[in-house]
Amino acid sequence: MAGKQVRTVRQLQPALIDRLKRVIDRQELAHAYLLVGPAGSGKSEVAQWLALRLFCLHPQDDEPDLTCPECQRILSGNHPDVVVAAPEGRQIKVDRIRYLKSEFTKSAMEGSQKLFIIQDAEKMTTSAANSLLKFIEEPGPGTYILMLTSNKSAVLPTIQSRTQVLEMAPLKRADLLRVLADHGVSQRLAQVAVGLTDSVAAIERWCGDDWLSNAVQGVTRWYQHASAGQMLAFVDVTTDLVKLAGHDRERQQVLLDLMTLLWRDTLLVASGVTVSSRLHFADDLDLVKQVSQRYSLDQLLAVSQLTLDTRHQLEQNISFQNVSEQLTIQIVQTLNGNTGARK
């Protein structure tokens, strides 16, 4: 497991990891960084590597050993001096930043260092970002702030000017697929998963207990019925998808994103794209082709837009079951409105 973790992050961003190693060795680590990179570039993995390297008790060749108690607690998300903030819904609100600020003022619980990781930093509200500014300027000794974003332009200029910006090279899809293969993720699931996240750790988590495999099968079955204009897809929601979603908001979002990806592939195929490297459900290409030939581009575009709207609905605290059932009804109605020749 240790070797796999090190190999993964080095595959994702080798130049950046080497740069961070040099900075740490020279004891020149800045107090605040803005880590910028597109989906698939490994932002989460680099952030975790930095946390591991800072706290590891027995680093080997400038790499965390991943077996010491400090590394194990970071890997399990239970280290008291590594604090992570993420959006709740669409935003990181000022209350969350206030919590971080209160943590800033405390001494490290067990050592001399504290690390704060802010995911999706572009989603901080203006008041939240402004609230964070003076703590970025004066974080205190041994305190480090790492902000992750895929959209630097959406981060306040005042935040950018007070951090060191690390631009990450986009990871080629083929490279990420190789990393997932090294982690034992099947090719079919890997092709789908890279359309959902850039986090290898998240994909591995979803693959536990075959959840992602079951989710892909469930969504594909739902798609077969919905794309045929059959209300049997409504039954698929209540009997399969709701059970897969449970009360886990992350899983609920993944299921909706899978629906979006599958209809996106359908729209691409309808537009003439059949190259598997551009599709996520490449193993279902025959089915997708059949659907793409059955409806007009306008209908498929309308359905794709309906799936995109579900993310906003879930963020508005509408239940997963209501969102997916309403989506199913709208798709069936859209496709049954005109099933004639394609335009």
BAKOL-437887 format. One record per residue (C-alpha): x, y, z; residue in one letter. Coordinates in pm, 1 decimal, decimal comma. Layout:
BEGIN
<kedren <X; Y; Z>; A>
...
END
This chain:
BEGIN
<kedren <0,0; 0,0; 0,0>; M>
<kedren <280,1; 241,2; 86,4>; A>
<kedren <458,3; 189,5; -243,2>; G>
<kedren <131,8; 231,3; -431,9>; K>
<kedren <59,6; 567,8; -265,4>; Q>
<kedren <405,3; 706,3; -346,0>; V>
<kedren <395,5; 573,8; -702,0>; R>
<kedren <55,3; 730,3; -762,0>; T>
<kedren <146,2; 1083,4; -662,5>; V>
<kedren <475,3; 1067,0; -851,3>; R>
<kedren <292,5; 951,1; -1162,3>; Q>
<kedren <43,8; 1234,8; -1130,1>; L>
<kedren <278,1; 1529,0; -1071,4>; Q>
<kedren <645,4; 1423,4; -1053,9>; P>
<kedren <792,5; 1769,5; -1120,0>; A>
<kedren <575,9; 1935,5; -855,5>; L>
<kedren <658,7; 1671,2; -594,3>; I>
<kedren <1031,2; 1715,4; -662,4>; D>
<kedren <990,2; 2090,3; -624,0>; R>
<kedren <810,7; 2053,2; -290,5>; L>
<kedren <1079,4; 1813,8; -168,7>; K>
<kedren <1349,4; 2070,9; -238,8>; R>
<kedren <1153,3; 2345,4; -64,3>; V>
<kedren <1095,5; 2127,2; 242,8>; I>
<kedren <1461,2; 2020,5; 256,3>; D>
<kedren <1568,0; 2385,9; 250,1>; R>
<kedren <1304,6; 2470,3; 511,6>; Q>
<kedren <1161,2; 2730,6; 274,2>; E>
<kedren <801,3; 2608,4; 265,5>; L>
<kedren <567,7; 2905,7; 229,1>; A>
<kedren <278,6; 2948,4; 470,5>; H>
<kedren <13,1; 2964,3; 199,0>; A>
<kedren <-17,8; 2798,3; -141,2>; Y>
<kedren <-286,5; 2806,7; -407,8>; L>
<kedren <-274,8; 2474,8; -593,7>; L>
<kedren <-428,6; 2519,9; -938,4>; V>
<kedren <-508,1; 2235,0; -1173,4>; G>
<kedren <-784,6; 2091,2; -1389,3>; P>
<kedren <-978,7; 1777,4; -1313,8>; A>
<kedren <-748,7; 1479,8; -1345,7>; G>
<kedren <-434,4; 1665,4; -1240,0>; S>
<kedren <-414,3; 1511,3; -891,3>; G>
<kedren <-467,6; 1811,8; -663,8>; K>
<kedren <-605,5; 1600,9; -380,7>; S>
<kedren <-318,8; 1353,6; -403,5>; E>
<kedren <-55,5; 1628,0; -391,1>; V>
<kedren <-227,3; 1786,0; -90,0>; A>
<kedren <-231,5; 1452,7; 90,1>; Q>
<kedren <133,4; 1389,4; 0,5>; W>
<kedren <233,4; 1725,1; 151,1>; L>
<kedren <44,2; 1646,7; 471,5>; A>
<kedren <209,7; 1305,7; 492,8>; L>
<kedren <555,8; 1446,5; 425,0>; R>
<kedren <521,1; 1719,8; 686,8>; L>
<kedren <405,7; 1490,4; 965,3>; F>
<kedren <577,7; 1159,9; 882,4>; C>
<kedren <796,6; 1039,2; 1169,3>; L>
<kedren <1032,3; 835,5; 953,3>; H>
<kedren <1055,4; 973,3; 596,7>; P>
<kedren <1258,3; 759,7; 359,0>; Q>
<kedren <1438,7; 920,0; 64,5>; D>
<kedren <1227,9; 1233,8; 121,7>; D>
<kedren <907,9; 1031,5; 91,2>; E>
<kedren <659,8; 962,2; 374,5>; P>
<kedren <686,0; 599,8; 489,8>; D>
<kedren <302,4; 572,3; 515,6>; L>
<kedren <332,7; 322,8; 799,2>; T>
<kedren <408,4; 541,0; 1100,4>; C>
<kedren <121,9; 642,9; 1333,1>; P>
<kedren <118,0; 998,7; 1195,0>; E>
<kedren <85,8; 880,7; 833,9>; C>
<kedren <-180,9; 629,7; 925,1>; Q>
<kedren <-394,0; 893,9; 1094,1>; R>
<kedren <-364,4; 1126,3; 795,3>; I>
<kedren <-457,5; 846,5; 556,2>; L>
<kedren <-763,0; 765,9; 767,8>; S>
<kedren <-861,5; 1134,5; 797,6>; G>
<kedren <-817,4; 1140,4; 1174,4>; N>
<kedren <-512,7; 1359,0; 1233,0>; H>
<kedren <-601,9; 1646,2; 1470,4>; P>
<kedren <-349,0; 1884,9; 1314,4>; D>
<kedren <-459,3; 1833,3; 953,1>; V>
<kedren <-787,6; 2017,5; 903,4>; V>
<kedren <-981,5; 1997,8; 577,1>; V>
<kedren <-1256,3; 2236,3; 465,2>; A>
<kedren <-1479,9; 2154,2; 169,0>; A>
<kedren <-1794,7; 2307,9; 20,7>; P>
<kedren <-2127,4; 2231,3; 181,8>; E>
<kedren <-2351,0; 2232,4; -119,4>; G>
<kedren <-2238,2; 2495,3; -366,7>; R>
<kedren <-2028,8; 2712,7; -134,8>; Q>
<kedren <-1777,6; 2733,5; 145,6>; I>
<kedren <-1953,2; 2971,5; 377,5>; K>
<kedren <-1814,2; 3214,2; 628,9>; V>
<kedren <-1913,1; 2993,1; 924,0>; D>
<kedren <-1675,6; 2724,0; 800,0>; R>
<kedren <-1394,9; 2976,7; 765,8>; I>
<kedren <-1466,2; 3105,0; 1114,6>; R>
<kedren <-1417,1; 2751,8; 1238,2>; Y>
<kedren <-1083,7; 2739,8; 1057,3>; L>
<kedren <-986,8; 3071,8; 1209,9>; K>
<kedren <-1058,1; 2939,2; 1555,8>; S>
<kedren <-834,1; 2643,9; 1476,7>; E>
<kedren <-563,1; 2879,1; 1353,0>; F>
<kedren <-546,1; 3043,3; 1693,8>; T>
<kedren <-487,0; 2712,8; 1873,4>; K>
<kedren <-149,9; 2555,3; 1913,1>; S>
<kedren <-89,6; 2231,2; 1733,7>; A>
<kedren <-241,7; 1959,0; 1947,0>; M>
<kedren <45,1; 1713,1; 1925,7>; E>
<kedren <337,2; 1879,6; 1751,2>; G>
<kedren <459,9; 2213,1; 1623,5>; S>
<kedren <277,2; 2213,3; 1290,1>; Q>
<kedren <-76,6; 2253,4; 1160,4>; K>
<kedren <-191,7; 2212,3; 801,3>; L>
<kedren <-518,7; 2347,6; 662,9>; F>
<kedren <-644,2; 2218,4; 329,4>; I>
<kedren <-926,9; 2410,2; 161,6>; I>
<kedren <-1079,3; 2213,2; -125,4>; Q>
<kedren <-1257,6; 2390,1; -412,8>; D>
<kedren <-1130,2; 2723,8; -286,4>; A>
<kedren <-1309,1; 2903,4; -569,9>; E>
<kedren <-1635,5; 2819,1; -393,8>; K>
<kedren <-1561,7; 3038,0; -93,6>; M>
<kedren <-1814,8; 3315,5; -66,0>; T>
<kedren <-1671,9; 3666,0; -82,7>; T>
<kedren <-1727,8; 3714,0; 289,7>; S>
<kedren <-1560,0; 3380,6; 361,8>; A>
<kedren <-1258,0; 3467,5; 146,8>; A>
<kedren <-1223,9; 3812,5; 302,2>; N>
<kedren <-1248,8; 3657,0; 645,5>; S>
<kedren <-952,9; 3435,5; 561,5>; L>
<kedren <-722,0; 3709,0; 434,4>; L>
<kedren <-543,9; 3822,2; 749,9>; K>
<kedren <-488,8; 3464,7; 857,3>; F>
<kedren <-316,0; 3397,4; 526,9>; I>
<kedren <-97,4; 3702,4; 591,3>; E>
<kedren <-17,7; 3612,2; 952,8>; E>
<kedren <-81,5; 3241,6; 1004,2>; P>
<kedren <163,2; 3196,8; 1287,9>; G>
<kedren <472,3; 2974,8; 1308,0>; P>
<kedren <433,8; 2618,3; 1189,4>; G>
<kedren <94,5; 2683,7; 1029,4>; T>
<kedren <44,8; 2609,3; 660,9>; Y>
<kedren <-253,9; 2671,3; 433,9>; I>
<kedren <-308,2; 2483,6; 108,8>; L>
<kedren <-597,5; 2590,4; -112,8>; M>
<kedren <-705,9; 2374,5; -407,5>; L>
<kedren <-889,1; 2505,6; -711,4>; T>
<kedren <-963,6; 2417,1; -1070,3>; S>
<kedren <-1065,8; 2776,0; -1149,4>; N>
<kedren <-805,9; 3029,6; -1041,8>; K>
<kedren <-996,0; 3320,3; -1196,8>; S>
<kedren <-1282,6; 3256,1; -951,4>; A>
<kedren <-1050,6; 3300,6; -651,8>; V>
<kedren <-1033,1; 3656,3; -520,0>; L>
<kedren <-724,4; 3844,4; -647,1>; P>
<kedren <-648,1; 3941,5; -288,7>; T>
<kedren <-623,8; 3571,0; -200,9>; I>
<kedren <-405,2; 3497,1; -502,9>; Q>
<kedren <-167,9; 3782,6; -424,2>; S>
<kedren <-109,0; 3652,7; -72,0>; R>
<kedren <-28,2; 3296,0; -170,6>; T>
<kedren <230,5; 3118,6; -378,1>; Q>
<kedren <48,9; 2984,5; -682,3>; V>
<kedren <145,5; 2635,5; -797,3>; L>
<kedren <15,9; 2561,1; -1146,1>; E>
<kedren <-31,6; 2191,5; -1211,1>; M>
<kedren <2,4; 2039,9; -1553,4>; A>
<kedren <-315,4; 1865,4; -1668,8>; P>
<kedren <-277,7; 1491,7; -1642,9>; L>
<kedren <-338,8; 1304,8; -1962,7>; K>
<kedren <-634,7; 1070,6; -1940,5>; R>
<kedren <-413,0; 778,3; -2040,7>; A>
<kedren <-180,0; 849,8; -1747,5>; D>
<kedren <-466,1; 861,1; -1497,8>; L>
<kedren <-604,6; 536,4; -1638,9>; L>
<kedren <-263,7; 375,4; -1585,8>; R>
<kedren <-260,0; 492,7; -1225,1>; V>
<kedren <-604,8; 342,6; -1167,4>; L>
<kedren <-497,0; 17,8; -1332,3>; A>
<kedren <-206,6; 3,2; -1086,5>; D>
<kedren <-465,7; 32,6; -809,5>; H>
<kedren <-660,8; -262,2; -944,1>; G>
<kedren <-951,8; -64,5; -1089,5>; V>
<kedren <-1100,4; -238,9; -1393,9>; S>
<kedren <-1072,7; -66,3; -1731,0>; Q>
<kedren <-1450,0; -25,4; -1758,2>; R>
<kedren <-1483,1; 140,0; -1418,3>; L>
<kedren <-1170,2; 348,5; -1469,0>; A>
<kedren <-1302,6; 491,1; -1797,2>; Q>
<kedren <-1619,3; 597,3; -1620,4>; V>
<kedren <-1452,2; 718,1; -1301,4>; A>
<kedren <-1213,8; 962,7; -1470,4>; V>
<kedren <-1521,4; 1154,1; -1582,7>; G>
<kedren <-1627,8; 1198,1; -1220,6>; L>
<kedren <-1318,2; 1304,5; -1028,7>; T>
<kedren <-942,6; 1355,3; -1036,6>; D>
<kedren <-900,3; 1182,1; -700,7>; S>
<kedren <-763,6; 829,5; -708,9>; V>
<kedren <-847,1; 799,0; -339,8>; A>
<kedren <-1213,2; 882,1; -405,2>; A>
<kedren <-1233,8; 630,0; -688,6>; I>
<kedren <-1083,7; 359,5; -470,7>; E>
<kedren <-1336,5; 444,9; -200,3>; R>
<kedren <-1626,1; 415,4; -445,0>; W>
<kedren <-1494,2; 81,6; -566,5>; C>
<kedren <-1512,1; -60,9; -215,3>; G>
<kedren <-1777,4; -331,2; -174,4>; D>
<kedren <-1829,9; -311,0; -553,3>; D>
<kedren <-2040,0; 2,5; -504,2>; W>
<kedren <-1919,5; 181,7; -817,8>; L>
<kedren <-1964,8; -132,7; -1027,0>; S>
<kedren <-2321,6; -168,8; -900,2>; N>
<kedren <-2384,4; 203,1; -954,4>; A>
<kedren <-2267,6; 186,7; -1317,5>; V>
<kedren <-2487,0; -119,4; -1378,5>; Q>
<kedren <-2786,7; 44,9; -1212,9>; G>
<kedren <-2751,7; 370,7; -1406,6>; V>
<kedren <-2698,4; 182,2; -1733,9>; T>
<kedren <-3017,4; -18,9; -1674,9>; R>
<kedren <-3204,0; 303,1; -1595,1>; W>
<kedren <-3064,1; 457,4; -1914,0>; Y>
<kedren <-3183,6; 164,1; -2125,1>; Q>
<kedren <-3540,3; 210,9; -2006,6>; H>
<kedren <-3538,3; 591,8; -2004,3>; A>
<kedren <-3383,3; 609,5; -2352,1>; S>
<kedren <-3662,4; 384,2; -2477,8>; A>
<kedren <-3917,5; 630,1; -2341,7>; G>
<kedren <-4035,5; 373,9; -2089,0>; Q>
<kedren <-4160,5; 464,8; -1742,8>; M>
<kedren <-3999,5; 143,0; -1622,3>; L>
<kedren <-3703,9; 374,7; -1563,8>; A>
<kedren <-3909,5; 532,0; -1283,6>; F>
<kedren <-3922,0; 189,7; -1117,7>; V>
<kedren <-3543,4; 159,1; -1158,8>; D>
<kedren <-3505,4; 473,3; -952,0>; V>
<kedren <-3715,2; 349,8; -663,0>; T>
<kedren <-3592,7; -10,5; -661,8>; T>
<kedren <-3224,3; 30,2; -750,7>; D>
<kedren <-3084,4; 382,7; -750,6>; L>
<kedren <-3236,6; 500,9; -424,4>; V>
<kedren <-3088,4; 198,1; -247,7>; K>
<kedren <-2748,7; 264,7; -403,2>; L>
<kedren <-2767,2; 628,5; -296,7>; A>
<kedren <-2869,4; 561,5; 61,8>; G>
<kedren <-2823,9; 867,7; 281,3>; H>
<kedren <-2473,4; 935,3; 152,1>; D>
<kedren <-2468,5; 1270,8; -24,8>; R>
<kedren <-2146,7; 1191,6; -207,3>; E>
<kedren <-2292,5; 871,6; -350,1>; R>
<kedren <-2609,6; 1053,4; -446,7>; Q>
<kedren <-2404,9; 1305,5; -643,0>; Q>
<kedren <-2199,0; 1033,0; -809,0>; V>
<kedren <-2515,6; 859,2; -930,8>; L>
<kedren <-2649,0; 1182,1; -1080,9>; L>
<kedren <-2310,4; 1249,9; -1239,0>; D>
<kedren <-2313,3; 901,1; -1391,1>; L>
<kedren <-2648,0; 981,4; -1551,7>; M>
<kedren <-2501,3; 1303,8; -1686,5>; T>
<kedren <-2194,3; 1127,3; -1826,2>; L>
<kedren <-2399,9; 863,2; -2005,3>; L>
<kedren <-2622,1; 1118,3; -2176,5>; W>
<kedren <-2315,4; 1329,6; -2256,2>; R>
<kedren <-2166,2; 1030,1; -2434,6>; D>
<kedren <-2492,6; 987,5; -2622,6>; T>
<kedren <-2481,5; 1347,6; -2740,4>; L>
<kedren <-2118,4; 1311,6; -2849,7>; L>
<kedren <-2192,0; 994,6; -3045,3>; V>
<kedren <-2492,1; 1163,2; -3208,5>; A>
<kedren <-2254,0; 1439,7; -3314,1>; S>
<kedren <-2022,3; 1189,8; -3480,5>; G>
<kedren <-1775,5; 1108,8; -3201,6>; V>
<kedren <-1702,6; 736,3; -3172,1>; T>
<kedren <-1343,4; 743,7; -3047,3>; V>
<kedren <-1337,1; 553,5; -2718,6>; S>
<kedren <-1076,4; 789,4; -2569,9>; S>
<kedren <-1338,8; 1065,5; -2569,6>; R>
<kedren <-1616,2; 851,6; -2422,5>; L>
<kedren <-1663,2; 730,9; -2066,5>; H>
<kedren <-1913,4; 452,2; -2132,3>; F>
<kedren <-1708,2; 310,9; -2420,4>; A>
<kedren <-1804,7; -47,1; -2327,6>; D>
<kedren <-2168,6; 44,2; -2394,6>; D>
<kedren <-2099,3; 204,5; -2731,7>; L>
<kedren <-2345,2; -16,7; -2921,6>; D>
<kedren <-2629,0; 78,0; -2687,3>; L>
<kedren <-2534,4; 446,0; -2697,2>; V>
<kedren <-2522,1; 439,1; -3077,6>; K>
<kedren <-2872,5; 293,1; -3094,3>; Q>
<kedren <-3007,1; 567,8; -2870,1>; V>
<kedren <-2819,5; 841,9; -3056,3>; S>
<kedren <-2976,9; 730,8; -3383,9>; Q>
<kedren <-3328,4; 717,4; -3242,6>; R>
<kedren <-3370,1; 1082,7; -3150,1>; Y>
<kedren <-3296,3; 1428,6; -3285,5>; S>
<kedren <-2993,3; 1624,9; -3170,5>; L>
<kedren <-3230,0; 1879,6; -3018,0>; D>
<kedren <-3392,7; 1611,8; -2803,5>; Q>
<kedren <-3058,6; 1472,6; -2688,6>; L>
<kedren <-2931,1; 1820,2; -2609,9>; L>
<kedren <-3244,3; 1888,7; -2406,1>; A>
<kedren <-3200,9; 1565,4; -2211,8>; V>
<kedren <-2833,2; 1640,2; -2145,6>; S>
<kedren <-2928,5; 1981,1; -2008,4>; Q>
<kedren <-3186,6; 1818,6; -1780,5>; L>
<kedren <-2916,3; 1595,8; -1630,5>; T>
<kedren <-2686,0; 1892,8; -1575,9>; L>
<kedren <-2959,9; 2072,0; -1382,4>; D>
<kedren <-2976,8; 1791,4; -1123,3>; T>
<kedren <-2657,6; 1904,8; -948,3>; R>
<kedren <-2816,8; 2239,2; -867,4>; H>
<kedren <-3133,2; 2067,5; -742,8>; Q>
<kedren <-2943,6; 1837,1; -509,6>; L>
<kedren <-2748,6; 2133,0; -374,4>; E>
<kedren <-3084,4; 2295,6; -295,1>; Q>
<kedren <-3149,2; 2003,8; -56,5>; N>
<kedren <-3414,0; 1840,1; -272,8>; I>
<kedren <-3400,6; 1468,8; -196,7>; S>
<kedren <-3213,5; 1238,6; -431,3>; F>
<kedren <-3527,3; 1035,6; -493,0>; Q>
<kedren <-3729,8; 1341,9; -590,7>; N>
<kedren <-3453,0; 1475,2; -815,8>; V>
<kedren <-3399,6; 1144,8; -998,0>; S>
<kedren <-3770,7; 1066,8; -1029,7>; E>
<kedren <-3845,0; 1411,9; -1170,1>; Q>
<kedren <-3549,7; 1380,2; -1407,9>; L>
<kedren <-3681,1; 1045,2; -1530,4>; T>
<kedren <-4027,7; 1183,3; -1599,4>; I>
<kedren <-3884,3; 1483,1; -1787,2>; Q>
<kedren <-3655,2; 1264,8; -1998,4>; I>
<kedren <-3933,9; 1026,3; -2096,2>; V>
<kedren <-4161,3; 1316,9; -2183,6>; Q>
<kedren <-3887,7; 1483,6; -2389,4>; T>
<kedren <-3806,9; 1169,3; -2583,8>; L>
<kedren <-4169,6; 1073,4; -2638,4>; N>
<kedren <-4250,2; 1417,8; -2768,5>; G>
<kedren <-4097,1; 1341,5; -3108,0>; N>
<kedren <-3936,8; 1007,1; -3183,5>; T>
<kedren <-3926,8; 1062,0; -3554,6>; G>
<kedren <-3628,0; 1091,7; -3782,3>; A>
<kedren <-3322,9; 1276,3; -3659,0>; R>
<kedren <-3269,7; 1630,0; -3772,5>; K>
END
